[in-house]
Amino acid sequence: MIVYLAGFKTIEKMYPSSTEDIYLLSSFFEHKGGKYGDYVKQDRHILDSGAFSTFKDIAAARSMDWDLYVRKYIAFIKATNQRLFFELDIDAVVGLPKVEQYRDQIAQATGIAPIPCWHSNRKWEGWLKMCEEYPYVALGTTKANADGKKIRSNPDILHKFISSAHSAGAMIHGLGFTQTNLLSSLRFDSVDSTAWQFGCRGSQVLFHFNGKTMETHKGKGRYINYKKVHLHNFGEWVKFQRYAKDNL
């Protein structure tokens, strides 16, 4: 299993080592201003459309020029030679038919099919259709929406999605899913998360990879040296990523 680490941009300037052997996910939304690090062009990178970031303000999302956004997304994919990237899963904003139109537009322009991302409005039949038509599919499991909260807390539901994808010959990605206590029994082909950043988001947290899974050690208050906390936690998640690649 590949565990993509998202949010690397937050420590890009202070990370001391090469990232060529690290699996990273970044969002086009992060780079839409035209600036991005070399890690974006590396082979172990997967690109998110960044469309979900606009859902923090649904009114603003509905007023966006999505045709222009797609053209810029296509240009970025081609300029940075992306090989794995997600569709714009903005069903709630523009409707599924428009999402499918954008998906086809991106595929035709790049020569590569985007990874479609399932949400409950597409229904179970839509999931099966995705698995039959695409070599790589994604399941929304982020806690940021109701679908994700329900799915990520129910291993039986996750097993059903995973087994149906594999039965159809498709690989499956769990969006925003790194519950390490479940990954050993859930056969995702890949997942991603920003969990390594949690140590600087609230109470102090240091992650530790124990050889099989991640442990957290909490303390009181907040760390003053955020750089040291970020770098430590990222390093521990890289260890877990390497373990997952060979053992999960």
Secondary structure, 3 states (H helix, E strand, C coil): CEEEEECHHHCCCCCCCCCCCCCEEEEHHHHCCCCCCHHHHCCCEEEECCHHHHHHCHHHHHHCCHHHHHHHHHHHHHHCCCCCEECCCCHHHHCHHHHHHHHHHHHHHHCCCCECEECHHHHHHHHHHHHHHCCEEEEECCCCCHHHHHHHCCHHHHHHHHHHHHHCCCEEEEECCCCHHHHCCCCCCEEEECHHHHHHCCCCEEEEECCCCEEEEECCCCCCCHHHHHHHHHHHHHHHHHHHHHHC
